[in-house]
Amino acid sequence: MKKRWSEAGMTLVELAVILVILSILAVALYPSLGNVLKVTASKGAAEEVAGAVRLARQYAITRGSNHCIAFSGSPNTTFTIKTASTDSACDGGAIQPAQAIGHGLAVVSPTNLSIIFNGVGNVRNFAPGNPTVTLTVDTTPSTCANNVLVTLYGGVRVSQGTC
């Protein structure tokens, strides 16, 4: 028997079943999408902090003098790039005004940190025997931390923390 043209296509019941299946999948995937947004925001804020540390180091190298980046707030939600009068004090004038770390995130560890770079880009204020400092960028309370590692010679690397 030959099929009629009017019988081709989908019925309303078939369309409703497909929409129900798609709705169930969307509801099941929604919680994991929320986690993806947190991970992306935290990673972006960590990259922003790493970029600011690199910029402070670049100012020091370009100008051939001590420059620093100071984190402030409680928790540390802003940073300022300044000149530094000595190897241990981040007390000079601001090169870049205070800027907020994106998406409401903060450097939660260590608190009240400043990193001072000399004219060749080496970090001057790390404790003897401690060649690195790890900044943890996250929200309070913590949800998805990312780490920014700064080495004694001014290297900066971002790595995934806990999520």
Sequence and secondary structure as in RCSB ss.txt:
>XXXX:A:sequence
MKKRWSEAGMTLVELAVILVILSILAVALYPSLGNVLKVTASKGAAEEVAGAVRLARQYAITRGSNHCIAFSGSP
NTTFTIKTASTDSACDGGAIQPAQAIGHGLAVVSPTNLSIIFNGVGNVRNFAPGNPTVTLTVDTTPSTCANNVLV
TLYGGVRVSQGTC
>XXXX:A:secstr
    GGG S  HHHHHHHHHHHHHHHHHHHHHHHHHHHHHHHHHHHHHHHHHHHHHHHHHHHHTS EEEEEETTT
B EEEEEE SSSS   S EEEEEEE GGG EEEESSS EEEE TTS B SS TT  EEEEEEE SS SS EEEEE
ETTS EEEEE   
